[in-house]
Amino acid sequence: MSASVEGDLGFTSRARKTGEVQVLRHDTLAATLRGAAAMEFLAEVADCGHSDAQQLMARVTGNYKHGNERLAASHPRNRR
């Protein structure tokens, strides 16, 4: 999907034959889930839409913004 899609953070996931789930961000491996974590992830992704799946993958990889970082992005000194 294109990065211009609303809610698209550039994450994709793929399930492997071994039962592992790889989470990629812009086609670069960001996390590998195994065992129960992989099964839980697949169940959650199956029940949510694209935007929610992107947020879930961001949380799994630890690549998400905390409240103060979200607010700081809109501060005049940080605008580009």
N, C-alpha and C positions, 0 to 999 in steps of 0.2 A: 504494500500500500504506500501511497505517497505521504510524505511528511506534512502536506498541507491539509490532510484530513483532520477534522476536529477531534481532539482527544488522542491523536496518534503520537506516541512518544518514541516510536522507532523500534519497538520490541516485537520479537517473534519468538515462537517456541516450537520445538520439535520433539516428538517422542521417539525414543530409540528402541530397537528390538530387545535390548537388555533391561528395559524397564526404566531407564534413566530419562529425564526430561532436560533438554538443554534450552536455556533462555538466552536469546541473542539480542543485542542492541545494535542496530545498523550493521547487521551481518557479522558482528564480532561476539564471540562467546562471553557472556556476562555471568552466568551461573549454571551449575549442573545440580539437578535435584535427583536424589536416589531414594528408593524404598518408599516408606509411608509418606514422606514429604512430596514425592513425585505423584503418588496416587491422589493425595489430597489436592494438589495443584491442578491436576487434570480434571478432577470432579468439579472444582470451583470454576475453572475456565469454561467448562461445558455449560454451566448455568448462567453465564453473564455475557453481556454484549461486548463489542469491540473496545469501547472506551474503558469499561470496567476491567476488561482483560489487560489492557495496557497498564492501568493502575496496579493491578495485582502483580504483574511482572516487575513493575518498578519496585514494589514493596519486597518482593522475593530477592531481588538483586541488591537492595539497599540503595537504589538510585532514585530517590524521591526527595522532594523539597519539604522541609519542615516549615512550620507556620511563619517563622521570622524570615526565612529565605524567600518565601513567596511575597511577603510584604516588601522586602528590600529590593526586589526586582523592579518594583514600580517607583522607587525613590528617584528623584530627579538626578542625583549624582550617578546612578547606575543605568540611566537610559542612554541608548546609543543611537 
